[in-house]
């Protein structure tokens, strides 16, 4: 009963921030709003809930499942044809941010895991999960990632449009999205979904997350969930994505969990680093544009696809706007997914070696 009550209060302190950020249409409003709201409670020293046992693992499994389930059989075939480019993108986005992270740690006397995880373009939720695992300042990492993501979402459509217009963009063929036909209709948010496919996906994600967690893999719940669901969809097993409300629950809970780690020192450090964060974001945008032209030269893909697939943004946000900007959402998602896999495989042991 106490465990459920703590879960309830965890979500309760995150909801106000989410509602405010959603009203102002802030990117990643659910997670970032919940994090800021919970951080406000923590910094003020108000009564905050004790994080429920196992809550981090639950949120990892949920978020990993939604990324892994994007990896369809069609994406697998596309990956075989562009594996070299995908690996190049993954390595490209580890090497440069490592240097930036090292410089940031020197300038501001931050611990190395916090500075690296704050500069590597791995996503707010993903890098925050790694920060929790590696004992970094997860609240500061999440805020650094938030400012990077916000800057990319504002600047990249404008930059991509101008570059594409000045150089010209080729025609693309947008692949059809995987459709999950219902075998039995369900009520509420589950209506129209294939019941067995949804529960099969949740079961696979849970099994993979728990297994990797017990094996001691860094962010094991996230990586295991992502790997198991990606393998299932890649092999054509009957899995379907659960309703988005489940992902929103995971984002809200994780945001609140991260926010509870905030301290007054976190806020003061962020204020000191604001201009540096803007500078590193601009440098990473330029680094991504260079990679985009390399990828286009090798693959002959549409330029807009290359620009969005190689920029330091989040997989969900960029995939959702790619089709509107004339890019191929499958290729955009694919390169960002490989980048995430590469970061999660390489970065944790690399940081431990550097320490």
N, C-alpha and C positions, 0 to 999 in steps of 0.2 A: 504493500500500500504506500509506503514511504517512497519507494522507487517510482511509482506512478505519479505521486504528488510532485516529486522533483522534476520529472519529465514535463508535467503540466506547467510548473513555474518557469522552467527553461524556455518553453515556447511563449509563455505569457510575457516575459520581459523582452522577447525579440519582436513581437508583433507590432508595437508602436513604431519602431524604426522602419520596419518593412512598409507600413501604411504611409508614412511620411515620404519615404524615398520613392514609393510607387506613384504618389501624387505628383512628384516633381519629375517623374520618368527618368530616374537615375539608372544607369546600366547596372545589371545584376542586383536589382533593388531588394530582392528577397533576402539574399545572404548578407549583403553589405549593410542593409538597413537593420537587420537583426543583430549583426555584429556591433554596429555603432550604438544601438539601443542598450545592449547588454554591457558594452564597454562603459557607457555613461553611468549605469548602475554601479559597476565595479569601481570606477575611478572616484565616484562620489562616496563610496563606502556604504551604500545602502544595502539593505538585506537582499542577498542574492542566493539562489538555490545551490546546493551541492550538486555538481554534475553527476547524473545517474550512472551507475556502473554499467559499462558496456555501451554507453550512448555513442561514443566516438566510433566504435566498430559498426554499429547499426547505420550511422550516417555514411560511413565509408562504403558499406555494401550497397546502399541505395544509389549513391552518386556514381560508383564504379559500374553498376549495372546499366545505367542510362548511357554511359559512354560506350561500353562494350557492345551493347545491342545495336549500335550504329553499324558495326562491321558486318555487312551482309555478304552473301556469296558474290554479288556483283563487285563489291569493294575488294574482295579477295582476288578476283581476276584482274581488277585494275591494279592492285598492289603488285602482282607478279610482273606486270608490264612496266612498272615504274619504281621497282624496289630500290634501284640505285639512287634515284632522285629523292625518294622518301628518306633513305638513310642519310643522304647528304644534308637534307633539311634538319634532321634530328641532331646530327653532329654539329652543324652550323649554329644551331640555337643552344648548344651547350658551351661551345668554345668561347664565343664572344661574351656572353653574360658572366662566365666564370671570371674573366678578366675585369669586367665592370664590378662584379661583386667583391673581388679582392681590393680594388681601389676604394670602393665605398667603405669597406671594413677598416681600411687604413685612415681614411679621412675622418670618420666619425667614431672610431674606436668601438665599432660594433663587433659582436662575435661573428665569425665567418659564416656559419650556417644561416644566420638571419640575413646577412647582406647578400649572400648568393641566392637564397630562396626568394628574396624580395626583388631580384633583378631578372632571374630566369623566367621566360614567358611560358609558364606552365599552368596558368589559370589560378583564380583566387582560391577556390575550394581545394584544388589539388595541392598547391604549394603550402596552403595553410595546414593541410593534413600532414604533409611532410615535416612542417615546422613543429607540430605537436609531437611527432615521433622522434625528431632529432633534438628536442629540448631547445629549440630556437624561440624567439619572441614571435609567437604566432599572430598576435594582434597587429604588430608592426609589419610583419610579412604580408598579411591580408590587406592592410591599408596601402602599402607600396604597390601591391598587385592591382588594387582597385584604381589607383591613380594612373597606372600604366594602361589598364584596360579602358578606362574612360577616355584617355587621350587618344588611344588607337581607334576607338569607335567613333570619335568625333572627327579625327583627322584623316583616317584611311579612306573612307568613301570619297572625300574631296580630292585627296592626293591621287588615288587610283583613277578617278574620273578624268582628271586633268592629264595625267600621263597617258592614259588610254586614248584620249581624244587627240593628243599631240602626235602620238605614234601610230595610232590605228589599232583596232582589235579584230581578231579573226572571229569567224562564226563558231559557235559551239553547239553541241547537242547535249541538252540536259537530260540525264537518265531518269527514268521513272522511279519514283520512290517505292520501296517495298510495301505492299499492301497486305495487311493481315485480315483475312475474311473471317467473320464471326461464325463459330459453330453453334454458339448459344448466346442469346442476348442477356445482358445483365442490367440491373437497375442502376440509377445514379451515375457517378462518374465512370463506372465500368461499362456502360451501355455501348454496344457495338464492338466490343473487344472479344477476342477469342479466349475464352476462360482458361482452358488448359494451357494455352501458350503463355499467358500472363503468369499463371502460378508456376509453370515450369521454369520461366525466366527467373522468378523470385527465388525458387528453390536452388537453381544452379548458382545464382549470385551469392546466396547465403552459404552454400557449401564451399564455393571457391574462396569467399572472404574469410570464413572461419578456418579453413585449411591453411591458407597462407599466413593468417594471423598466428596460428599455433606453431607454424614452422619458423616464426620469427622474421618473416620478410618485412622490410620497412613499409609502412602503410599497407600491411598485408590485406586488410579488409577491402581496401579500394582496389589494389592490384589484382587480388584473387577474383573478386567479383567481376572486374573488367575482363580479365583473361578468360574466365569460364564462359561468360555470356558472349564474348567475341568469338570464341571457338565454336560455340553452339550455332550462332548465326552464320558463321563462315562455312560450316559444314551443312547448312540448310536444315538444322533441326527446328521443330515447330515451337519457336519462342516468339513472343510478342512483347512490345514495350508496355509496361503498366501505364495507367493514366498519369498525366503530368503532375497531378496533385501530390503524388508520392515523391517525386523529385523536389517539389517545392517544400515538402515537409523536411526532407533531408537537408536542403539548403538553409532553411530557417533554423533548424536545430543546430547545424554545424556553425552557422554564423553566430548564434547566441553562445555556443560553447567556446568559440574563439574569443568573443568579446569579453567573456568573464576573466580572461587572462590579462586584460589591459591594466596598466598602472599609470599613475601620473607621469612617470618617466617615459612611457611609450608615447604619450601625447607631445611632450617637450622634444623628444628626439625627432618625431615626425615633422614638427614645425621647423626644426633646424635643417632638415634634409629636403625641404619642399623643392627648392630650386634644383638641387642635385637630382631629385627624382624626375623632374621635367627634362633635365639635360640628358639623363640616361635613356629616357623614353624616346627622345628625338634621335639619339644615336642608334637605338635599336630599330626605329622605323627605317632609318637609312640603311642599316645592315640587312633588313628584310627586303628592301627594294633591290639591293644588289643581288641578293639570292633569287629574287623573282626573275630578273633578266637572265641569270644563269639557267634557271629551270626552264624558261621559255625557249632558250637557245637549244637545250638538250631535247625537250619533249615536243616542241612546237605547239604547246597548249595556247589557248586564248590568254592574252596578256592580263586581263582582269582576273582570270582564274589564278594565274601565277602570283599576282600581287596579293590577293586575299589569302591564298594558300600558304604564303611565306611570311606574312606580317605577324608581329608578336601579339596577337589577339587571342580571344577565347574561342574554342571550337564551337560552342553552342551559339554564341552571338554572331560570329562570322558566317557560319553555315546558314543561319537564318536570314541573313541579308544578302548572301551571295547571288541567289537567283535574281533578286531585284536589281542587282548591279550588273547583270549579264555574265556572271561567272557560273562555273559548273559546281554545284554544291557537293557532289560526290567527291570530286578531286580535292576541293577545299577541305572537306571533313577528313579525307584520307591522310593528307600530309600533316594536318594538325594532330590526328590520332597517332600517327607514327612518331611525331615529335613528343607527344605525351608519354608513349610507351618507352621511348629512348631515355627521356629524362628520368622516369621512375626506375628504370633498370640501372642506369649509369650513375645518377647523381647521389643517391644515399651512400653507396660504398665509396664513391669518390670523395665526398665530404668527410667521411670517417678517416680516409687515408690522409687527407690534407690536415686534419686535426691531429 
